[in-house]
């Protein structure tokens, strides 16, 4: 069963040197998703990662979902990820 990816959801890396890192899904193309954390992987230089190596975080509080829907800058993404996982 192929998992459907939605833009502007949080995702956790499940493979690679960044295992356990939280990102925001900012795009998708075929078998790949584009991820950004607002710091090292900005919106202009997204990380391209295979869908199989990413786990979506679907159960989020309503306030985080609202913020994700309005996120437009790297600083917005940093703020959202810190709200979800304060110690990172």
C-alpha positions, -999 to 999 in steps of 0.1 A, spaced: 0 0 0 15 33 -10 13 61 15 -3 93 3 18 124 11 4 157 18 22 190 15 28 209 47 29 179 71 56 170 95 77 139 86 105 120 104 135 106 86 136 68 91 169 61 71 202 77 64 225 99 84 196 121 94 175 93 110 151 108 136 152 143 123 119 162 118 112 180 85 82 196 68 71 181 35 73 209 9 70 190 -23 67 156 -40 78 141 -73 73 105 -82 90 83 -56 106 113 -38 95 140 -14 112 173 -8 118 182 28 128 213 46 138 221 82 143 258 78 179 257 89 203 235 69 177 224 44 159 256 35 130 261 12 153 270 -16 176 240 -10 152 212 0 163 177 8 152 151 -17 144 118 0 129 85 -11 93 81 2 102 48 17 127 65 41 102 90 55 74 85 81 46 111 81 35 125 114 -3 126 110 -15 132 145 -8 168 152 -25 194 174 -49 218 156 -27 248 163 3 232 146 -18 222 116 -29 258 112 6 270 114 18 245 89 -9 257 65 3 293 67 41 285 68 58 306 41 94 312 53 123 292 67 118 309 101 81 297 102 94 261 96 120 264 124 93 277 148 69 248 139 95 221 143 105 236 177 69 236 189 66 199 179 100 188 193 113 216 216 148 200 222 164 197 188 
